Amino acid sequence: MREVLRLGVVLLVICAIAGAVLAFVDGITSDRIAAQATIRLQQALRDVIPEADEFQDETQELSEVQFAVPGGKPRFATTDKMFTGYSDGEPVGLAVMCSPSGYGGPIETVVGVSSDGKVSGVTVVKHSETPGLGANITNRKFQMRFVGIPVGTQVKVKKDGGEVDAITGATISSRAIANAVDEALRLFEVVRDKGAPAK
């Protein structure tokens, strides 16, 4: 009995030390990780609306249009944030950050929609897709397939009856990006019709 008690105390001390070390390391790295995520997001915003020289966070506005009816399902379920891009103080487009589900989990995607209602850019910020297959969603050639698609278009891959060519062997990943673009265009339309800055 005494031996069991001794082993229990030793295990408790080891767990306490391990927990303290993990907390210490987290304290050191969490700020750096958050700063890197902010840098990646800012770069993505510039990539999808290149003519913008500044961005205003409009995520508060997003919460006002998120739900079709009180207590109903959200209309823009994968949208996390939205930003209005400005050039010399004039709005030039809307950047929407979505996290659609891919093959390996959520795919953080930023979609730009210009003021004239067309996709101006798509970039993937973070993903866990299969290297050599789904990971090809980060290729510029694939992302350019969406540029120029206008508001009012239902964006789908060809396998789902749409016009977008999916990446060979990565339909799920391609579908996720198509869903993000479709949601961004629909959100732009709602925000524009409400008279928000993106108009």
Secondary structure as GFF3:
##gff-version 3
##sequence-region A 1 199
A	DSSP	alpha_helix	2	48	.	.	.	ID=ss1
A	DSSP	beta_strand	54	57	.	.	.	ID=ss2
A	DSSP	alpha_helix	59	65	.	.	.	ID=ss3
A	DSSP	beta_strand	79	87	.	.	.	ID=ss4
A	DSSP	beta_strand	90	98	.	.	.	ID=ss5
A	DSSP	beta_strand	108	114	.	.	.	ID=ss6
A	DSSP	beta_strand	119	126	.	.	.	ID=ss7
A	DSSP	three_ten_helix	134	138	.	.	.	ID=ss8
A	DSSP	alpha_helix	140	143	.	.	.	ID=ss9
A	DSSP	three_ten_helix	158	160	.	.	.	ID=ss10
A	DSSP	alpha_helix	171	193	.	.	.	ID=ss11
###
